[in-house]
Amino acid sequence: MISGGGTGGHIHPALAIADEIRRRYPTCEIQFVGAKDRMEMEKVPAAGYPIEGLWITGIDRNWKSFRNWIFPLKLLSSIWKARKLIRTFQPQLVIGVGGFASGPLLFVAAKKNIPTAIQEQNSFPGITNRLLAKQVKLICAGFPGLDRWFPAERIKETGNPLREQVIQAVEKSNRKEALDHFDFKGERPVVFIMGGSLGAGSINEAVKKLIQNANDSLPFDLLWQCGSRYFQSMQSFMQQLPARQGSQVRCLGFIDRMDLAYQAADIITSRAGAMSIAELALVGKPTILVPSPNVAEDHQTKNARSLSDRGGALILSDQSVSDELGNTLISLLNDRNRCVELSENLKAAAKPDAVKDVVNELERLL
């Protein structure tokens, strides 16, 4: 049984683990458990796995919230259903990937002495995994330094598992194909800037500012994923640009061929989600990280620092990105040695075999 979700950062590694288990053991039965009304209830069946939903949510930071008052009822209900699911499915192994739903299932499994493991994606663990750490037998860590929160003897630093199709897509795509896909001629450097699938207001404002400050022409071609919720307003901005400037920019709400976007880029600017960092390390292009301030316990800043401390990325704060992004990009483009250094250090942090290492540890646990 594999439990957790709530965000793509939890769901994608869970699916990667399930895919690798199924590859090794084609007749193995895999049952997912998620939280009702969260994205895993759609994404997991779409990937070919069954899922059951628990009536569970997180705790609101506002203690007066109605959600907090009914949380004990939801928790008891979820523990009761977790017991029923475990009794019915009789798992040999229970894995949690973070998120609300993993709490009740792993708590019940640990009490029944079923082998249990968690896969922690971030350099600063979520509250569910911190609470479970002393209950489970194995912790597969996406970043180093988690012994500050977890028992050191149970930690295995595996990296964050990526699905095989992601790894294959990044490794097999080529730069000419990528440039042709986005209609770039390859005569100038390409900067790829993204704020996630929904977009990031602060990053979009920074991009608008660097375009406006460039007057007539940018010193690079720009691939800009502005996010689906900002696409219309950013398109309106693009229509007001001089023709020459507009021809240098590809503004897209969503990019479905991220492998080609990575290959086209000479420099990448991104948020600092754990799974984004895992992909960026695999790609190994000079990277500027802009951690989102709107995530639990500011874990994206901690993810970014874990990489920047090893010389693998530059960090701009969300507050300063509007003022500093343009100059930082120009500085990097003019400093070949710095780009090579960042690229080499970023590649050194890559864990392309992470999913295999996770499943190896799960086999040892069994």
Beta strands, then each sheet from edge to edge (+ up, - down):
strand 1: 2-3
strand 2: 32-35
strand 3: 51-54
strand 4: 94-96
strand 5: 116-120
strand 6: 138-141
strand 7: 155-157
strand 8: 190-194
strand 9: 221-225
strand 10: 249-252
strand 11: 267-270
strand 12: 287-289
strand 13: 314-315
sheet 1: 3+ 2+ 1+ 4+ 5+ 6+ 7+
sheet 2: 10+ 9+ 8+ 11+ 12+ 13+
end
